[in-house]
């Protein structure tokens, strides 16, 4: 049961889904474009900051601290952001995110103009961390918008088409990654940090103004019976986070599985660049990353076109089997084309896995609680990758690499991994992927897998759209959105 919110009339999950149709799909498309611009801008400035700091200071430690701080804050504030999304209208959340980001970037610009660059580049000094810190805040707050975007898919898209909508989200994120990979380096190399900050401020302003004119039809802020009224009035209700996750059989296991997946992914995150730089020059490696990032677009477009099937839980596990087999093979020999092809396929599989998880949560979790569930998942899953990334570095450096360079290592695994400069890193890829494969196979025969699959199948379908065109037009609207995006890419 829902209760009337001070922000508007009562709105149940069924009420909110009932009005999804062509009009709301057009609103979703506008929200997606606006979020793409905002995400490209924050990633552009964040990557540029990392490039600028390393080029000017040559300090790996400084860039590691900056990157680690970002992941830590995402993990810490994920639940907070999720609760905020549940307690506010979604457009208000997105406006809040854009305003905080814009203020942070303007402050960064003011610091850059007011402080000599020599002081900014003293990474042991106050001004360096003040400058990096405000850019960090602007980037982290963008995750508030991303959580809100996941809930607007539920709000604006009929249930039977949400998997395709999530595919579009993955494709747009792929475009953002590709653009960022290319233009951040060019911006620092050709324009410098000052103009880069100015461009980020201007682009954030454009996204903010555009968002003012984007309609997001909402019928109020939905609250769940039993929520603490005082906590709701204050905008926070942390006690509802774990119950919201535990209410769906198998959902906690899904989040824990994704967390484990991120632990394995941290191995790849830490070692893919070092391995790539043994096969390519720095310049060529940047181009390879830019080209292979088309995989994100390919994977997202495939989901937008074909969906995820009747059981996204099964689809997600099958995709992870593919990722595990890929990780065991793409570095089995030091062939540049094999590695580049493997990265392309890996990036194509990631949006499918992400869309599967998003679609499952949007189906089985009540709309009123989705923000906190997405936020909790973001916190737990974001915390996993840095842990394994920090662990695998010393393990590879002091054990795996020396072992594979020794006669004993070659005798043990030379038949599998061949000869080359980075066979220790290849062994790390194979070992992590083998662990992932075993866990996925166990998940397939587990009770939580069956429970979550049953919960997804039993979840009620979307109600008929209130628009006269009906559900068929709604379906056509999402399909047209995907066609528009793919046409634009061509």
N, C-alpha and C positions, 0 to 999 in steps of 0.2 A: 504494500500500500504506500502511496505517496502522500505527502503532506503539503499544504499550501506554503509556498516560500514567500518571504517578504519581497523577493525580486519579481514575482509574477504569479500567475495562477498555477494550480497543481498540474504536474505533468508526469505521467507515468511513462515507462519505457515503451509500452504499446502506443500511447498517444503520440509520442515523439516519432516513432517509426511510421505511424499511419499516414503522415502527410508527406512522406518521401515520394518524389516524382520528378518530372522533367524540370520544374522550376527549381527545386532544391538541388538537382544535379548540376544545373548551370551555376548555382551558388558554390557548390563543391569545387567545380572546375576553377572558378575565380579564386577561391581560398587556396587551392593547390598552386596556382600560378604565383599568388602573393607569397606563400610560404617558400616556394622555390627561390624567389628573388631574395627574401630575407636570409635563407640558409646559404645561398651562394655568397652573399655579402659577408656574413659572419665567418664562413670558412675561408673566404678570400683574405680577409684581414688576419685571421688566426694563422693560416699557413704563411702568409707574408711575414708576420712577426717572427715565426720560427726560422724562416730563411734568413731574415735580416740579422737576427741575433747570432746565428751560427756563422754567417759570412763575416760579420764585424768582430766577433769575439773569439771565434774558433773553439768555443767551449761546448763540448758535448754535454757536460754536466748541467749547464744553464738551460739548454733546450730540453734535457730530460726532466728537469724540475718543472719547467713550464708545462710540458705535456702531461707529466704525472699529476700536477695540480689540477689540470683540466679534468682528467678522468676521475680524480678524487672528488671534486666538487659536483660533477654529474652524479656520482654515486650517492653523495651525502644529501643532495637536494632533490633527488628523484621522487621520493615519497612526498616531500613538501610540495613540489610542483604538481604532483598528481592530486593531492587534496585541494589545492587551489583551483585546479581545473574542475573538480567536482562541485566546488562551492561558488563558482562564478559562471556567468554566461560565457560561451566560448569566444565570441567576438571580443568581449571585454578582456579575456585572458590574452588573446593575441595582441590587442592594443597595448596592454600592460607590458608584454614582452618587447614589442617594438619601441615603446617609449623608453624603457630602461636601457635597451641596447643603444638607442640613439643618444641618450644622455651620456652613456659610458663612452661612446666613440667621440662625441664632442669634447668630453673631458680629456680623452687621450690626445686629441688634436691640440687642445690648449696646452697640455703638458709638453708636447713636442715643440710647439712654437716658443714656449717660455723657457725651456731648459736647454742648455747647450747639448749638442749631440754626444760630445765626449762624456758628459755626466750621465746621459741616458744609457750609454753603452758600458758603463761601469757596473757589471752585474752583481757586484758586491755592495752597491750603493742603494740608497733609498729610492732615488728617482727611477732607476731601472725597473724596480719591482712595482712602483706606483704606476708607471706607464704600462708595463705588461699586465698588471693586475686589473686595470680598468678594461683593457681589451679582453682579458679573461672573463670578467663579469659579463660583458656584452655577449660573448660567445656562449657561456653557460646558460644564460637566461633564454637563449633561443630554444633550449630543450623544453621549456615551458610551452612554447608554441607548438613544438612537435608532438607533445602529449595531447594538446588540445586538438591537433589535426587528426589524430587517431580516433578521438571521440566524435569529431564531426563526420567522419565516414559513417559511423553508426547513425548519426542524426540525419544526414542528408541523402544517403544512398540506400535503396532497398536491400534487404538482407541477402537476397539471392544474387546480388551483383557486387557485394562488398569485396569479395576476393579480387575481382577485376579492378575495382577502385584502388585496393591496396597495391596491386601490380603497377598502376599508374603512379602511385606514390613512390614505389621503388625505382621506377624509370626516371622520375624527376630528380630523385636523390642521386641517381647515377649521372645525370646531366650536371648536377651541381658539383659532384666530385671531379668530373672530367674538366669542367670549366675552371674549377679552383686549381687543379693540378697544373694547368697550362698558364693561367693568367697571373697567379700569385708570384711565380718566379719571374715572369716577364715584367711585372709591375715593379718589383724590387730592383731588378737589373736595369730597367730603362728609366723609371720615374723616381725611385727612391721611396723611403718610408713616409715622408711627409705627404706627398701626393697620393700615396696608397691610402693613408688614413682619410684624406679629403674625399677620395672616391667612395670609400666605405660610408662616410657620413652622408654623402649625397644619395647613394643607393638606399641606405636605411630610411632616409627622409622620403624617397619616392615610394618605398614599400609601405610606410606609415600612412601617407596620404591616400594611396590606392586602397588600403584596407578600410579607410573611413567610408568608402563607397561600395564595399563588398557586402551584400546582404547575407546574413546567416539567420534564417528564421528559427526562432526559439520561443517556446511557450513558457518560459520561466526557468528557474533553477530547481531541479528535482531533488527532493530529500527523501531518505528512506525512513520509514517508521522505526523508532528505536534509537535514532541518532540523538546525541545529546544536544538539546536546543541551544544551550549556552555555547557549546563548542561550534555549532553550526553558525551562530550569530557572529562568532569571532572568525569564522572561515576555516577552522581546522578541526579535524576529527581523526586523529591518528589511530584511535582504538578500532576504527572500522576497517583498517587496512587488511590485517591478517584474517579477520572473519570473512571479508569479501573474497579473499583468495581461497580460504578453506571451504567456503560454501559450495564450490563446484568440485565434485570428485575428480581427481587427477590434475587439476589446474596447478597446484603447487608443484607436482612432479614435472609438469611442463616447464615451469619457470626454472626449476632446479636443473632440468636437462639442458635448457638454453644457457644456464649459467656454466654448467660443465662444458658445453660446446664453446663458450667464450674462453674458458680456461685453456682448452686445446687451441683455440684461435689465437690466444696470446703468444703461443709458440711461433706461429706463422707471422704474427705482427712483429715480433722481435727479430726474426731471422730472415724474412723475405728480402729486405733491403740489402743486408750483407751478402746474401747468396747472389742476388741480382747483380751486385757490383763486382762480383768475381767473373761474371759472364759479359757484362757491358761496361762501357765507359759511363761516367756520371751523366753526360748529356744524353747518351742513348738510353740509359735506364729511365730518365724522366720521360722520354718519348714513349718508351714501352708502357709505362704506367698510364700515360694519357690515352694511348690507343686501346690497351686492354680494359680501361674503364668503360668502354662501350659494352662490356659484359653486363654491367648493371642495367643499362638501358635495354639490352636484349632480354635479360631475365624478367625485368618488370613488364616489358611489352608482351612477352609470352603469357604472363599471368593475366594481363589486361585482355588478351585475346581469348585465351582458353580457360581461364579460371584455375581452380585448385582441386577440382573433383569433388565428389560427395563427402570425402573425409579428409579435411586438411591436416588432421593429426597424422594420418598415414602418409600423406604427401610430404610433410615436414621430415619424418623419419627416413623416407626414401631418399630425399634430397641429401640428408646427412650421410647416408650410405655412399652416395655419389661423391660427396666431399671427402669422405675418408679414403675411398679408393683413389681419388685424384691425388690426395696428399701423399699416398704411398707410391705414386708413379711419376709425378711431374719433375722430380729431381733425381730420378733413379740413374740418370746419366747426365753429364754436364754438356747438354745440348741446348743452345740458346732458344731454339725454336720450340722445343718440348716444354721448357719453363714458361715461355711467353704464352703458348697455347694453354697450358695449365692454369695460368693466372686468369686468362680470359674466361675459361670455363668456370673457374672458382667464383669470379665476380658475377657471372650469369646465374649461378646457383644461389648466391646470397639473398637477392631480392625475393626469390621463391620461398626460402626458409622464413624470412622476415614477414612476408605477406601471409604465410600460413599461421604464424603465431598471432599476428594482428587479427586475422579473420576469426580465429578460434575465440579470442577474448571478446571480440565484438559480438559474437553469437551467444556465448554462454554466460557472460557477466551482465547483470542489469546495467542499463545505460547510466543510472545514477551513481554507480560505483566504478565505472570504467577508468576514470581519471586516476583514482588511487591505485587500481590494479596495474595500469600501465606504468605509473610512477614507481611502484614497488618493483616491478620487473626491471625497469630501467636502472634502478639503484643496485639491485642484486647483480644483474648481468654486467653492468658497467664496471663493477668492482672486481670482476673475475679476471678479465684479460690482463690488466696491469700486474696482477699477482704472478701469473705464469710467465709473463714477459720478463719480469725482474728475476725470476728463478732460472729461466732457461738460459739467460745470458751467461752467468758464471758457469753453469753446467756445461754449456757448449764450449766456452772458452777454455776451461781448465780440465775438462774430461773428454767430451766427445770428439772434439777436433784433434787433440793430441793422440787419442786412442786410434782414430782412423788414419792418422799419419804414421802410425807405428806398424811394424811387420805383423804384430799380433792382430791388429785391427783389420789389416788387409787380408790376412788369412781367414778371419772370421766372417767378414762381410764384403770382401772384394768381389765375390761372385755375384752379389746382389747389386752393389752400388758402383762397381767399376772403379776406375782411377780418376783422380782429379784433385783440384785444390781445396774443395769444400765438401768432402765426403762426410765430415763430421756433422755439418749442418743437414745434409741429406739424411743421415741416420736419425737426427732429431725429428725431421718431417715424417719419416716412416714410422718411428716409434709412437709419436703423438697420434698419427692417423690410425694406427692399429688399435690403440686404446679407444679412440672414438668409435671405430667400427664395432668393437666388442660391446661397448655401452649401448650403441644403437640397436644391435641385435638383441640384447637383453631387454631393452625398452619395448621391442615389438611383442615380446611374450609376457610382459608385465601386466599386473592388474590395473595400475593407473592408466595405461594406454587404453585398455578396454573401457574403463570408466569414463575417461574423457571423450572417447569416441562415441559412447552411448549418450553422454550429456550433450554433445554437439548435435547428434541426430535427433534427440528429443526436444531440443530448443525450438520454440515456436517460430515459424517462418514470418517474414514481414507481412504486414497487413496491406490490403489494396491501397494504392495511392489515391489521394483525394482529388488529384487533377483529373479532368475529364478524359484525358488521353489514356489513363490507366497504366497498368504494369507494363504492357508491351511498349508503350512510349518511353517509360522509365528505362527499360532495358536498352532500347535504341539510343537513349541519351548517353548512357555510359559507353556503349559501343562507339558512338560517334566521337565521344571524348577521346577514346583510345585511338581512333582513326586519325583524329586531328593531330594528336601528339606524334604518331608515327609519320604522318605526312610531313609535319614540320621537321622531323629528323632527316627525312629524305631530301 
